[in-house]
Amino acid sequence: MKKKLRAVILLAVMLSMILSSTVIAETPYKTYTVDGYGYVLETQSAYNPASAITKVGETSFVTPMDMAIGNDGNLYIADAGAHVVMVSTVDGDEVRMIGEGTLQTPMGVFVSDDDKVYVADRDAKKVFVFDIQGNLLNEYGKPDSPIYGSSMDFKPIKVVANKTGTMYIICEGNMNGIVQISPVEGGSFLGYFGTNYTSLSPFQILQRLILTDAQRAQMLSNIPSTPTNLHIDEDGLIYTVTQGDTEMSLKKLNIAGKNMLDADPYWADLPAAVTTGQYHNMLVADSDGYIYEYNEEGELLFMFGGRDDGRQRIGLCNKVEAIAVDHSDRIYLLDSDKKQVHIFEPTEFTDLLHESLYLFSKGRYTESKEPLEKVLQMNSMFDYANQAMGHAYLQEENYTEALKYFKLAKSAEGYSDAYWEVRNIWIRKYLVTAVIVIVLLAVGISFYKKWKKKKYGEDGVPGRLSQKVPLLAQLKYGLHFMRHPFDGCYGVKREGKASFACANILLAAYILVAIIEKYFSGFLVKTVREGRYDIVSDVGTVLVIFIGLTLCNYLVVTINEGEAFFKELYCAYAYCLTPFIVIKPFVVILSNVLTYNEVFLISFANLIVVVWMVVLILISVKEMNNFSVKETAKALALTAFTVLILTLLVCIIYVLFSQVIDFVVSVLREVVYRIGS
């Protein structure tokens, strides 16, 4: 009997779990974040799917379209198919139904701080306002203001309201922006808010200039997109998401309607809804079920979720309509296709990160370090935590530690601020010593030059040494070439001032300096990831480009009756690299001691080097071949065309060779398979 009783109890528990409106599941997706270099990386789970509400009490969803969380902690779900707003606990228990017999197609719902329930009813063409018990208080129809537009319909689909009761309404088909209606005088139209704008590409501008009116009329209209959804936070800031706006799909609008966010490459592709958490973090739900969490500046913290693959797993959606967050940081995601509300619980990692965000936003930097350290213990490569830790140390005036964490976070701006302070401390400590050392060095160099001149004459030892070693004289000639290119070209062509050995040494020096610049430049100007080296590729790229361009140019100038031989061109072009070899080492050193505000000096120096080298190359092509300016331009254009043709030829040969290799491998596999069988 005991065994039978246990079996019955076990069966009852299993059936209750299956039939219950709340179902538990494991995490069926991966969570991603973005590092300081802008790369998407997998990280530990930020939220785990906890349960799903499939019905309210005994009532199943028909066409749920929007959702909000009230101050009472209950869910308010606008069901367009059931023509009501369902009020449910987070466990799926029914509290009440709002709008029975009044609502037609409720598409949007919002619960204000004063416990008023705003419902946007598309087919009724009204916004209804109920109290928390479901009693109708007011209703607002189409504004009668001429500014609204007499021909513009009023089909509200989403609504929010601020603390004064002013409503912000998204209307279907209204591209003018968000409709603002004040509750005074039965509803006063205040104008449009947060209008999306369009832009024309250069090609579209050209089309509109050359096409006729009839042809332009047949083109697709370039009209702004209507916002898809909106949200209002406790400070009165309006958040909107717009599908089709690839550059700014998420906007954070102040009271003047100005967007406070910058463009970000990691906005949701098909944003369906937006909300904010209690730490000023923003959460955007994609139609396909992906959830994006950002900090208040719009930097991506997490991306997780996804589309259901047919196995009906909790946490994966088919079509998301709404997103909400409660005071426990649980996320609620409304799926109209699966007719479910998915509930996500934050992990310990996320709780710690949110705690640090809150403390930091309140200026309690020292307190924020403790949760940040725990976050970094769980994931030392979570760059946002490293960045926040850097700011905490910066506020404590511990600039050395701040510098360390900003570098780990790849935060150039934070690193610059910390380095500015570190450099100021160093200057105050060692300025006098540095000045004395510089003066002594200058005096020592001056005395050395006078002694050398007195002992060895005007030329000095280096002049005699260069006469004994021709290669050293040729290398020294590079300094003359970069300052006097016309005389330099004459020396290379007529006086034999260069050799293959000299040119190769200069090319090797160029490669060495380029590698040093790439991997050892200052943090603020470095363009490669820390710890990543690809020396073979760097060397090969320079050799292929230099030798390839020289060969192509030699072929072109030979056909066009140029006078230079290959050796002369090769040596002259090697001498053209001298400005890079001479100036770049100083630029690299400078890049390690400058702050963000002074980086323009590096850009200016790089521009000088590039322009100098280009001028030397142009003069070399002209003087070495005895060309006119017109012939020089023609030769350069033909060289560029030749390089393009050779590049295409190499690509074609590579593709054909790859196909031959694949064919041979396939034949060998077939032979091995048949022999083995």
N, C-alpha and C positions, 0 to 999 in steps of 0.2 A: 504493500500500500504506500509505503514511504517513497519507493522508487517511482510509482505511478504519479504520486502527488508532485514530486520534483519535476517529472517530465511535463506535467500539465502546467506548472508554474513557469518552467523554462519556455514552453511553447507560447504561453500568454505574454511573457516578456518580449519574445521575438516578434509576435504579431503586433504588439503595441509599438515596438520600434519601427516596424515596417509601415503601419498605418498612421503613425503620428505625423502631425504637420511639421514637426521639427526633426530633422534628420542630421546625424553627425557624419562627418567625412574627413578624410585626410587631405593634405594639401596636394591638389592635382596640377599645380603650375609652378613655374620658376619665378623668382624675383630678381630684378635687375636694378642697377644704379649706374651712374655716370661718373667716371673719374675726372681728375683735373685736366687730362689731355683731351677730354671729350669722347672717350671710348665707352661703350656700353659694356658693363661687366656684370656677371652673375654674383649675387650676394645672398646671405641667409634670408629666410622668409621674414617679411615684415608683418604680414597678416596671415592668419590661418582661417580657412572657412570653418565656422563653428556650427551653423545650422541654416535651415531654410524654412520660411513660412510659405506654405502652399495654399492656405485658406484662413479666413478669419472666422473663428468659431466653427460653424458648420457650413459657412458660405464660401464657395470657391471664387477665385478671381475670374472675371470675364475678359476685360480688356484694361488692365491696370496701366495708367499713363503717367502718374506722377506720385510723389511721396514726400512727406515732411514729418519732422519729429517735433512734438509739442513740448511745452515746459513740464507737462505731466509725465513725460517719458514715453507716451504712446505714439504709435505710428498712424499717420493720417494718409490714406491711400486713395487717390482719385481714380475710380474705375469707370471709364467712359462707357463700357458695355453694360455695366450694372446700374448706371445713372445715379450713383451715390458716391459719397466719400466714406470709406470704411475706416473706422477707428479701432485699432487693435493694440494689444500689449505686444511686447517683444517676443512673447511666447506663442502668439497667434490667437489669443483669447479675444473674443469680441467685446468691445466696450459699448459702442453705439454705431448707428448709421446716421449720416448727416446728408440732408438734401433730398430725401425721398419725396417724390412727387413734384419737386422743384427743378432739380438739375436734369439736363438733357444729355449733354456730352461733356462731362467735366474732364478737362485735359491738364489742368494745373491746380496745385493746392499749395497754400502757404499758411503757416501758423505764426502769428505775431507774438511779441513779448507780452502783450496785454490780453492774450488768449482769444484773439479773433481769428477765425478761419476764413481765408480768402480763397475763392474757387473761381478759376477761369473756365467758363463754359463756352466752347466754340460754337455749337449749333444754336444755343440760346442767345448768342451774341451779347453776353453780359458777364460782368464779374459780380459774383454774389459774396456777401459777407455774412457769416454766421457767428454766433457766440460759441463757446466751448461745448455747450449742451446741444447745439444743433438748431437753435432758434435763428430765423432769418432776421438780420439787422438792417442791411441795405443791399441795394443792387445798382450797378452802374452800367449803362449802355453806351452806345456810340456818342462821342462828344459832338456837340452841335457847333463847335468852333469852326470858322472857315479855314483856319490854319491846318486843321486836321485833314481837310480835303473832303468835299462833298461826294466825290465818286469813290472814295476809299472805304472799303467795308471794315467792319469791326468784328473780328473773330479771335477773341483772346484764347491763347493756348498755354501761357505761363504767366504767373503773377507773383510779385513780392511787394512788401510794403515797409516803409521806414517807421520810425517811432512816432512821427506826426500823423501817420495814416496815409501819406502820399503813396499811391500805387505806381509801380513800374510794370508795364504789361507788354508782353510780346504778342503781337497779333499776326495771324497767318496771312501771308501775302503782302504784308506792309514792309516795304524796304526802306522807309524813311527813318526807322530806328525804333527804340523802345518808347511806348506811349506813357506819358506821365499824366496821372489824373489825381487831383487833390480832392479830398472828401468834402470840402466846404461847398455850400450851395448846391448840394445834390450831385456834385462831381464836376469840377472845373478842369478843363484841359490846359495843362501847363506847357505843352510842347513835346518835342521829340528829344530823346536822350541816347547818347552812346551810338550814334549812327556809324555804321560801317562804311568804309570808303573803297573805291575801286581805283585802279591805276591802269594805264595803257603802256604796253610794251612798244619799243621803237618800231617794230614791224606793224603793229596795229595803228600807230600814228601815221605811218607811211600809207597804209591802206586807206585810211580816212581822207588823206590828202588827194589821192589819185583816183579813188572810186567815185562814181556818180551817186546822186541821191538815191536812185532806185537800187543800185548795188549795195549801198550802205544799209538800206532798209531791209535787205535780205540777210544781212549779217546778224549774228547773235547779239542781243542787246548786252551792253556792258553795264549791268546794274549791280548795286551792292547786295550782298547776301543778308538775309534776315537772321538775327541771332537765333540759335537753336534753343538755348536755355539760359537761365540767369539765377543769381543768388545774391543775397544781401547779408553783410556781416553786422556785428554789434556796433561797429563804428560808422555804419551807413555807407560803406563802400560797396559798389555794385560789381559783381563778377559775371561776365558773359562768355559763352562759348559759341562758336560759329562754325558750322560745317562748310567746307569749301574755301575757307580762308587759311591757306597753307602757311602763311608767315606769322599771323597773329590770331590763331584760333582761340586763344584764351586772353581775356582782357580784364584788367582790374581798374575800374573807373572811379575817380573821385567825384566830389559833388559837382564839379564843373564839366564832367564827362570826359576828362583827359585820362588816357591810358597810362598807368604807372609801371607797366612791365615792358621789358625789352624783348625783342624777337628771340626765340629760342628754337634750336633745331629739334627739340624733343617734345613738342606739343603733340597732343593726341591727333591721329589722322581723321577720325570721325567722332569728334566730341559730342556726347549726348547730354551731359549734365555736369554741373559744377557745384561744389560746396566748400566750406571752410571748417577747420577744426578749432579747438580751443587754444591752439598755440600759433594762430595766424597762418597755419599751413593750409595749402589749397589742394583739393582733391578733384580730379577730373575723371569722369567715366566715359570710356569710348563705347560706341554702339556695339562693338564686338565683344565687350566684356573686359577690356583692359582698364586698369585703374592706374592713374598717374598721380603721385603725390609730390608737391613742390613746397619749398619754403616760401616765406612771404615775399622774397625777391624774385620768385619764379624759377629758382634752380631746382632741377629734378632730384628728388631724394630716392624714390622707389617707383618701379613700374612692375606690375604683377597682374595676374588674372589671365583671361583669354576666352576664346570661343569654345563652346561645348562641342565635342566630337560625336555626339549621339548617345553617349553612355549616361547622360543625365546626372553628371557629377556636380555636387554642390561646389560653388566657387567659379564655375564656368558657365557663361551665359550665351544666349542666342541674340537677344536684342535688348540692350539696356535703355531704360527711359529716365531713371532718376537715381540719385545718390544722396545719402544723408549720413551724418556722423553724430553720435550721442556724446554725453559727457564722460563716458568711459572709453572714448576713442574707438568704439566699435563702428564699423562701416556697414551700411545697409544699401544694398544694390537691388533695384527693381528691374526684373526681367519680364517684359510684356509677352514675349513669345513662350517662355516656359511657365509663365504665370506664377512666379515665385519672387520672394524677397530673400536674397542671400545675405547672410550675416557673417561678417569677418571679425575675428578677435585679434588685437595687436599682440605681437610677441614681446618677450622681455627686451629684446634688442630695440624694438620700436618704442616701447615705453621709456626706456632710458634716453633714447634720442629725443623724444618729445619733451621729457623732463629738462634736458639740457637746453633745448630750444626755448622753453618757457623761462628758465632762469636767466639765460643770456639776454632775451628780449627785455627783461626787467632790470638789466644792468647788474645782476648778481653774478659777476664773472667768476669769482673764486668758487662759489657754490656750484657753478655749472661744470667745473673741472672734474668733479667726482663722477657724475654720470657719464661724462665724455670719456674718461679713462676706462670705464667699464665697457663702453661701446667699442673703444679701440682694442680692448682685450679680446673682444669677440671677433672684431674685424679691423685689423690694423691698417688695412688699405682703404677704409671707408673715408674718402677724401673730405666729405663735408664735415665729419667729426674732427679730422685733423685741422681743417680750416677754422672751425669754431674754437678749438683748443688754442690755436695760434692767436686768435683775437683775445681770448681770455688772458694769455700770458702778456700780450701787448698792453692790455689795460692795466695789468699788474706791473708794467715797466720791466718785465723780465724779457728783454729783447732777444737775447741769445736763444732762449727756448722758443720764443715766438718765431724766430727765423727758421728754426728746425722744423716746426710743425707746418709753417706756411710752405716750406719747400716740399715736405711730404705731400701736402695737399695740392701742389702745383698752382698755388695762388700767387700770381705775379704781383698783384696790387698789394696784398698783405705782406708779401716778402719785401717789397720795396719800402713800405712804411717801417717795418722792423729794421731793415738794413740802414735806412736813413738815420735812425737813432743809434745803431751800433757804430756807424761811421762817425757820427758826431762825437760820441764818447771817445773813440780812438783819436780823432783830431785834437780834441781838448787835452788828451793825455800825452800825445807824442808830437804835437805840432812844432814845438821849439826844437826838439831833437832832430826832427826831419829837416827843418830849415838849416840847422847847423851842418848836418851831413851833406845836404845839397851844396851849400857854400864851399865846404871843404873839397868835395868832388870837383866842383868847377875850378877852384884854385889849383888843385892837383893836375887836372887835365891841361890847364893853361901852362903850368910849369913844364909838364911833360912835352908839350908841343914845342916850347922854346928850346928845351934841351935837345930834342930830336933834330930840330932845324939847325941848331948850332953844331951838332956832332956829325950829321949826315948830309947837310945841305938842304936845298929847297925841296927836292923830291922825297927825301926821307927813305927809310928802310922799305916800306911797302912798295915804293916805286921800283927800287932795285930788284926786289923779290918778284914783282910782276914781270919784269923784263926777263928774268931767268926762267919763269914758269909761264909759258904762253896761255895755258888754260886759265890760270888765275887772272891774267890780263883780260881774257875774253869775258870772264864772269864780271870783272870790274867794269867792263865796257857796257854792261846792262844798265848801270846807273847813268852813264852818258846817254844811252839810247832813249831812256824814258824822259830825259830832260830835253834832248835835241834829236827828235826822231828823224828829221830830214838828213842831218849829218850822220845819224846812226845808220840809216838805210844805205847811204853811200859807203860807209865803212864796211858794212856786211857785204855789199855787192861788189865793191871795187878793191877793198883793202884786206879782205879775208879776215875780218874781225870776229868771226864766229866759226864754230865747228859743231859736228853732231854731238860730240862729247859735252860741249858747253850747253847746247840746246837741251840735251837729255837731263843734265844736272838741273837746269832751270825748271824743266817740266817736273822733275822729281821734287824739287823744292816747292813748286806750286801745289803739287798733290799733298805734300806734308803739311803745308800751311792750311790748305783747305780742310784736311782732316782735323787739325788742331782747332780751327775755327768751328767746325761742326760739333765736335764733342767736348771742347773745353771752353767754349764761350760762357759768359755769365748766365746765371739762371734766367734773367729777365729777357734775354734775346735768344736763348738756346731753342732750337727747333726740333730736336730729336728727344725721344723718351730717355729718361735716366737709365743707364745700365744697358742700353741697346747699342751694339756696335756692328757695323757691316763694312769693314775696311776693304775687303776684296771687291765688293760692288762699287765702293767709292773710287778706288784706284782704276778699276776697269772702265767705269763711266767716263772719267777724265781722259783716259788714253784713247778710247774709241772716238769720243767727240773731237779731241784735238787732232789726232791722226786722220780721222775721217774728213773733217773740214779742210785740213791742209791738202789732202789728196784731191778732194772735189775742186777746191780753188785752183790747184795746180793744173788740173785737166781743163778747167774753164779758161784760165789765162793763156794756156798753151794754144788752145784753139783760136783765141782772140789775139794771137801774135804778141803775147807778153814776153818780156825779155828774161824773166827770172827763172832760174833752175829750181828743182825741188828742194835741194839742200839750202839754197838761199832763202826760200820762202819758209821752210821749216825753222831755220835759225832766227829769222826775223820775227816770226810769230811767237817763238819762244821768248824772245826779248820783250815782246808786247805783254808778257805775263809779269814783268818786273815790278810794276806798281803794286800788284796784288801781293807779291812776295815781300816787298819792303814795308808796305803800310799795314797789312792785315795783322801781323803779330802785335802791333801797338793797339789796334782796334780790339783784339781779343783781350788784351790786358785791361784796356779801358772798360770793356763790357763787364768785367768782374768787380768794378768799383763804382759803378753808376747806379742811380736809382731810376725808378720808372719815369720821373719827370725829366730826366736827362738822357733818356734813350735816343732822343732825336739826334744827338751827336753821333751815335753809332750809325744811324740811318744816313746822316749827311756824309760821314766818312765812306760808307759803302757806295753811296752815289758817286762820290769823287773817284773812287777806284774804278768803278764800272765805266764811267764816262772817259776817264784817262785811257783805259785799255781799248775802248772802242775807237777813240781818236787815233791811237797808235796803230791799230789794225788798218783803219782806213788809209792812213798815210803810208803804211807799209805796202798795201796793195797798189797804191798809186805810184810810189817812188820805185819800188823794186821792179815794176813792169814798164815804167816810163809811160803810164797811162795819163790821159786827161781826166778831168773830173767826170765827164759823161761816160767815158770808157770804164772808169772805176765803178760807177753806179751800176753799169750794165754787167760788169763782171761779178759784182756782189749779188745782184738779182739772179743771174744764171747759176751762181754757186748755191744759193738757197734752193732753186728749183732742182738742181742736181742732187742735193742732199735729200730732198723730198722723194725724188724718184728712186734713189738708192735705198732709202728707208722702206718704201713700199715693196721694192724688189726683195729686200732681206726678209720682210714679213711674209711675202708670198712663198719664198724658198723655205722659210721656217715651217709654215703651215703644211706645205707639200711634204717636207721631210718628216714632220710629225705623223702625217697620214701614212707615209711609207713604213715608218717604224711600227705604227699600230697594226698595219696590214701584216708585216713580217711576224710580229708577236702573235697575232691571231692565228696565222698559218702554223707557227711552231706549236702553239697550244693545241690546235686541232690534230697535228701530227702526234704529239705526245699523248693526247687523249686516245687516239685510235690505236697507237702501239700498246698503250696500257690496257685497252679493252680487248 
